[in-house]
Amino acid sequence: MNEDSPHIAHLDGRPATTDDLAPLAFAGHAHFTALQIRGGRVRGLDLHLARLRTASVELFGRALPDDLVRSHLRTALRDGPADLSLTATVYATSGEFTAADGDLALLVRTGPPSSGPGGPLALAAVEHERFLPHVKHVGEVAKTHLLRRAVADGFDDAAFLDRNGRFSEATIWNLVFWDGEEVVWPEARILTGTTLGIVRRQLTALGIRQRVAAVTPDDLPALAGAAVMNSWTPGVAVHRIGPAALPAAPRLLQALHRAYEAEPLTAL
């Protein structure tokens, strides 16, 4: 610690370390994308770059060049293991709660690889709409609060209902349903996850039918299954949403995983 510095950080009564602060440093006005690196490569690189680019334009009016982003990602991976989780966060150096412009910066954090929970999951159904739902932004206290409330009520996680009573997404997941013949994506304002983008384009390439439709709690008894997906996994089975039980849907899970695995791994 620099004793001349006015900046002091403590955590639980002790001087905070870099490792303490790194996950918390940009909990406000920033956006990010999360990747799973396998063998030093990633699926859907174009979707991750597009997400960072469009979200930066939305929040900051400009974006870092794709080539620069890729260079920073490669630097972060250079001395690490071939398999890992990676989060790339873009923020403005001017900080939050100010109208001033600042340079854009990219924080890259890595951690152990993950494939998500095994499932099946039970989801509480709660009314919630995210601000700027199409942007993967940080500092969303509601997500963690609703997750923990759902767990306290005996569920594994929470699924969101919009103001029109339609399912949209879950806390850190995209939702997907199965009617027995087609993959059904909920019609609502959502964050289009990169895994969702991968799965949708590969389902099309594989000739597996899919559609977008409004899904409400009243529709659940007629459905043949459901799953959630995010950067960890293309599909974890959901066996209950609220009081409604959902049947196992092996055909849905097989289709989701088959589509995801059809996406080629790309070098950064």
C-alpha positions as CSV (number, residue, x, y, z in Angstrom):
1,M,0.0,0.0,0.0
2,N,1.2,3.5,-0.8
3,E,1.0,5.4,2.5
4,D,1.0,8.7,0.6
5,S,-2.1,7.7,-1.3
6,P,-5.5,9.0,-0.1
7,H,-7.1,5.9,-1.6
8,I,-7.6,3.2,1.0
9,A,-9.7,0.0,0.6
10,H,-10.7,-2.4,3.3
11,L,-12.7,-5.5,3.2
12,D,-14.1,-6.9,6.4
13,G,-11.8,-4.8,8.5
14,R,-8.6,-5.6,6.6
15,P,-6.8,-4.0,3.7
16,A,-8.3,-5.3,0.5
17,T,-6.2,-7.1,-2.0
18,T,-6.4,-6.9,-5.8
19,D,-8.0,-10.3,-5.8
20,D,-10.7,-8.9,-3.4
21,L,-11.5,-5.9,-5.5
22,A,-11.2,-7.2,-9.1
23,P,-14.7,-8.8,-9.2
24,L,-16.3,-5.7,-7.7
25,A,-14.4,-2.9,-9.4
26,F,-16.9,-2.1,-12.1
27,A,-20.3,-2.8,-10.5
28,G,-22.1,0.2,-12.1
29,H,-22.0,1.6,-15.6
30,A,-20.4,-1.1,-17.7
31,H,-21.3,-4.0,-19.9
32,F,-19.7,-7.4,-20.5
33,T,-19.7,-10.7,-22.3
34,A,-18.9,-14.1,-20.8
35,L,-17.1,-16.8,-22.7
36,Q,-16.1,-20.4,-22.2
37,I,-12.6,-21.1,-23.7
38,R,-11.9,-24.7,-24.7
39,G,-8.5,-25.7,-26.2
40,G,-7.7,-22.0,-26.4
41,R,-10.7,-21.4,-28.7
42,V,-14.3,-20.2,-28.4
43,R,-17.6,-20.7,-30.1
44,G,-19.5,-17.8,-31.5
45,L,-16.7,-15.3,-31.4
46,D,-18.5,-13.1,-33.9
47,L,-21.5,-12.9,-31.6
48,H,-19.4,-11.9,-28.6
49,L,-17.6,-9.2,-30.6
50,A,-20.9,-7.9,-31.9
51,R,-22.4,-7.9,-28.4
52,L,-19.5,-5.8,-27.1
53,R,-19.6,-3.4,-30.1
54,T,-23.4,-2.8,-30.0
55,A,-23.6,-2.5,-26.2
56,S,-20.7,0.0,-26.2
57,V,-22.5,2.2,-28.9
58,E,-25.7,2.0,-26.8
59,L,-24.0,3.0,-23.5
60,F,-21.0,5.2,-24.7
61,G,-21.8,6.2,-28.3
62,R,-18.6,4.5,-29.5
63,A,-16.9,1.1,-29.4
64,L,-13.5,-0.4,-29.1
65,P,-12.2,-1.9,-32.4
66,D,-12.8,-5.6,-32.8
67,D,-9.1,-6.2,-33.5
68,L,-8.1,-4.5,-30.2
69,V,-10.6,-6.5,-28.3
70,R,-9.3,-9.7,-29.8
71,S,-5.7,-8.7,-29.0
72,H,-6.6,-8.0,-25.3
73,L,-8.3,-11.4,-25.1
74,R,-5.3,-13.2,-26.6
75,T,-3.0,-11.4,-24.1
76,A,-5.2,-12.6,-21.2
77,L,-5.1,-16.2,-22.5
78,R,-1.4,-16.3,-23.4
79,D,-0.1,-17.8,-20.1
80,G,-3.3,-19.4,-18.9
81,P,-4.6,-23.0,-19.3
82,A,-6.3,-24.0,-22.5
83,D,-9.7,-24.4,-20.8
84,L,-11.2,-21.6,-18.8
85,S,-14.0,-19.1,-18.2
86,L,-13.5,-15.5,-19.4
87,T,-15.4,-12.3,-18.8
88,A,-14.6,-9.2,-20.9
89,T,-16.0,-6.0,-19.4
90,V,-16.1,-2.6,-21.2
91,Y,-16.3,0.6,-19.2
92,A,-15.5,4.3,-19.5
93,T,-12.6,5.7,-17.4
94,S,-14.8,8.7,-16.5
95,G,-16.8,6.3,-14.2
96,E,-20.5,6.5,-13.4
97,F,-22.8,9.2,-12.1
98,T,-21.2,11.7,-14.5
99,A,-22.0,13.0,-17.9
100,A,-18.3,13.4,-18.8
101,D,-16.8,11.3,-21.5
102,G,-13.9,9.0,-20.8
103,D,-11.7,6.6,-22.7
104,L,-13.1,3.1,-23.1
105,A,-11.2,0.3,-21.3
106,L,-11.5,-3.5,-21.3
107,L,-11.2,-5.5,-18.2
108,V,-10.5,-9.2,-18.8
109,R,-10.9,-11.7,-16.0
110,T,-10.4,-15.4,-16.2
111,G,-11.4,-18.3,-13.9
112,P,-11.9,-22.1,-13.9
113,P,-14.0,-23.5,-16.8
114,S,-17.6,-24.2,-16.1
115,S,-20.4,-26.3,-17.7
116,G,-23.1,-25.2,-15.3
117,P,-25.4,-27.2,-13.0
118,G,-26.6,-30.6,-13.8
119,G,-30.3,-30.0,-13.3
120,P,-33.2,-30.5,-13.6
121,L,-34.0,-27.1,-12.1
122,A,-37.1,-25.7,-10.4
123,L,-37.8,-22.0,-11.2
124,A,-39.9,-19.6,-9.3
125,A,-42.0,-17.4,-11.6
126,V,-41.6,-13.7,-10.6
127,E,-42.6,-10.4,-12.2
128,H,-39.5,-8.5,-13.3
129,E,-38.3,-6.6,-16.3
130,R,-34.6,-5.7,-16.6
131,F,-33.6,-2.1,-17.6
132,L,-32.1,-2.1,-21.1
133,P,-32.8,-5.9,-21.4
134,H,-30.9,-6.2,-24.7
135,V,-27.7,-5.1,-23.0
136,K,-25.6,-7.4,-20.8
137,H,-24.9,-4.8,-18.3
138,V,-23.5,-5.0,-14.8
139,G,-24.7,-4.0,-11.3
140,E,-28.0,-5.8,-11.5
141,V,-28.9,-6.2,-7.8
142,A,-32.4,-7.4,-8.6
143,K,-31.1,-10.6,-10.2
144,T,-29.2,-11.8,-7.2
145,H,-32.0,-10.7,-4.8
146,L,-34.6,-12.6,-6.8
147,L,-32.4,-15.7,-7.1
148,R,-31.8,-15.8,-3.3
149,R,-35.5,-15.2,-2.6
150,A,-36.4,-18.1,-5.0
151,V,-33.9,-20.4,-3.2
152,A,-35.3,-19.4,0.2
153,D,-38.8,-20.4,-1.2
154,G,-37.5,-23.9,-2.2
155,F,-36.6,-23.2,-5.9
156,D,-33.2,-23.4,-7.6
157,D,-33.6,-20.1,-9.5
158,A,-36.1,-17.6,-10.9
159,A,-37.8,-17.1,-14.2
160,F,-39.1,-13.6,-15.1
161,L,-42.6,-12.6,-16.3
162,D,-43.0,-9.2,-18.0
163,R,-45.8,-6.7,-17.5
164,N,-47.9,-8.6,-20.0
165,G,-47.6,-11.9,-18.1
166,R,-45.2,-13.5,-20.6
167,F,-42.1,-15.4,-19.7
168,S,-39.0,-13.6,-20.9
169,E,-35.8,-14.9,-19.4
170,A,-34.3,-16.1,-16.1
171,T,-31.8,-14.5,-13.8
172,I,-28.6,-15.4,-15.7
173,W,-30.2,-17.6,-18.3
174,N,-32.2,-17.6,-21.5
175,L,-35.4,-19.7,-21.4
176,V,-36.4,-22.1,-24.1
177,F,-39.5,-24.3,-24.3
178,W,-40.6,-27.5,-26.2
179,D,-44.0,-28.2,-27.6
180,G,-43.2,-31.8,-28.5
181,E,-42.2,-31.0,-32.1
182,E,-40.7,-27.5,-32.2
183,V,-38.3,-25.5,-30.1
184,V,-40.2,-22.4,-28.8
185,W,-38.4,-19.2,-27.9
186,P,-40.3,-16.8,-25.6
187,E,-41.7,-13.7,-27.3
188,A,-40.6,-10.8,-25.0
189,R,-37.9,-8.2,-24.5
190,I,-34.8,-10.2,-23.6
191,L,-31.1,-10.3,-23.7
192,T,-30.3,-12.4,-26.7
193,G,-27.5,-14.6,-25.3
194,T,-24.6,-15.6,-27.4
195,T,-25.4,-19.3,-26.7
196,L,-29.0,-18.6,-27.8
197,G,-27.6,-17.1,-31.0
198,I,-25.3,-20.1,-31.6
199,V,-28.1,-22.6,-31.0
200,R,-30.7,-20.7,-33.1
201,R,-28.5,-20.5,-36.2
202,Q,-27.3,-24.1,-35.9
203,L,-30.9,-25.4,-35.3
204,T,-31.7,-23.7,-38.6
205,A,-28.7,-25.3,-40.3
206,L,-29.7,-28.7,-38.9
207,G,-33.3,-28.3,-40.1
208,I,-34.8,-28.5,-36.6
209,R,-38.0,-26.5,-36.4
210,Q,-38.2,-23.5,-34.0
211,R,-40.5,-20.6,-33.5
212,V,-41.1,-17.5,-31.3
213,A,-44.3,-17.4,-29.3
214,A,-45.7,-15.7,-26.2
215,V,-45.6,-18.2,-23.3
216,T,-47.5,-17.5,-20.1
217,P,-47.9,-19.6,-16.9
218,D,-51.3,-20.8,-18.3
219,D,-49.5,-22.3,-21.3
220,L,-47.1,-24.4,-19.2
221,P,-49.4,-27.5,-18.7
222,A,-49.6,-28.0,-22.5
223,L,-45.9,-27.8,-23.1
224,A,-43.6,-30.8,-23.3
225,G,-40.6,-29.4,-21.6
226,A,-38.3,-26.5,-20.9
227,A,-34.6,-25.6,-20.4
228,V,-32.3,-22.8,-19.6
229,M,-29.0,-21.8,-21.3
230,N,-26.2,-19.4,-20.9
231,S,-22.4,-19.2,-21.6
232,W,-21.9,-22.3,-19.4
233,T,-24.2,-24.6,-21.3
234,P,-26.6,-24.8,-24.2
235,G,-29.2,-26.6,-22.1
236,V,-30.1,-27.5,-18.5
237,A,-33.5,-29.2,-18.1
238,V,-36.3,-27.4,-16.1
239,H,-38.8,-29.7,-14.4
240,R,-40.9,-27.0,-12.7
241,I,-41.8,-23.4,-13.1
242,G,-43.8,-22.1,-10.2
243,P,-46.4,-24.7,-9.3
244,A,-46.4,-26.2,-12.8
245,A,-44.5,-29.4,-13.4
246,L,-42.9,-30.0,-16.7
247,P,-42.0,-33.3,-18.3
248,A,-38.5,-34.4,-19.1
249,A,-37.7,-33.4,-22.6
250,P,-34.7,-35.5,-23.8
251,R,-35.4,-34.5,-27.5
252,L,-35.2,-30.8,-26.6
253,L,-31.9,-31.2,-24.6
254,Q,-30.4,-33.4,-27.4
255,A,-31.3,-30.8,-30.0
256,L,-29.9,-27.9,-28.0
257,H,-26.6,-29.7,-27.3
258,R,-26.3,-31.0,-30.9
259,A,-26.8,-27.5,-32.3
260,Y,-24.3,-26.0,-29.9
261,E,-21.6,-28.6,-30.7
262,A,-22.2,-28.0,-34.4
263,E,-20.8,-24.5,-34.0
264,P,-17.1,-24.5,-34.7
265,L,-14.5,-23.4,-32.2
266,T,-12.6,-20.3,-33.4
267,A,-9.2,-19.1,-32.4
268,L,-9.0,-15.7,-30.9
